[in-house]
Amino acid sequence: NKIWYFIFGVGFILLGIYSYWLRNERKKLRLKFEKLLHNIEEEKVTTSLRQPGNAPINEDHSLEKQTIDRNSTELKLLKLLQRFEDEKGYLSPLKLEDLAIHLGTNRTTLSTVLNDHKGGFLTYINSLRIHKLLTDLTIDSELRKKTISELSEMYGFVNEKTFTTNFKKQTGLTPSYFIKQLDLKDLGID
């Protein structure tokens, strides 16, 4: 009998530890979600204050923060990339070569600029796609009804796995968790 009591006690303690850990993990995910929403809302305000045609205020894309010694080709490409972003050219499937041709440059030059200023081609494109999706999901509740596969295709990803991996890498959350939390927020359930 003592052995059974011991096993039961250890099991009960382990269940308590697991429950505590699970609650903390949920809190962490909720905090990531809230921070992400806050950042999206802040950016909406910043974007609405921006004058059309000017460089965005966002530090990641600000041409004003570039050093003065940049050569004209680099500055020209950065301006063309800004227009590419504004036109949302990143939402369709895209290769580095295609973007280079679209911008009127060669692959090597564009790759160098993207590596120096945007974290590389794939990082840059996927970041733009995820950012646009996050913004759209917060605004459009109908978009949230689409499957993960449909969303990945709509936002230019090759497949659902690539999309989910990039989403989680950038946000720390899965797309389904983010969408579920947005829906709960809309219902007033926290």
C-alpha angles and dihedrals in degrees: 000000000000090000091053091049090049093049090047091049094049090047091050092050092048090049089052092050092049091048091051092048092048092051090051092049090052090050091051092051091047091051091050089050093049092047091049092050091048091052092049092050092048091051092050089057092046092048093049089054093052117100116234112263095020124111112267120260091231108112094225092063103026113130089192090068092057115106119255095242095070112125121243095252091056093048091046091052092048090053091047090049089052090054089046088054093047090050090048093231089156093073094079124068107278141182127202090246091054092051092047091053091046090052094044097244139099129269096249096052093046092046091052093050092046092048092049098044112016107034095256134307101285094041090050097047095042092047091054091048095049092045091052091047093050091052093046093048092053090052104036118053090182090062089059090064092067120098121254088249092054091048092049091053094045092053097047103259120145094227144349094263094055090047095050092045092051093044092052092043091055101037106024087232135091117247092242092052092049092049092046091051091049090052092048090048091052089052090050093246114136 
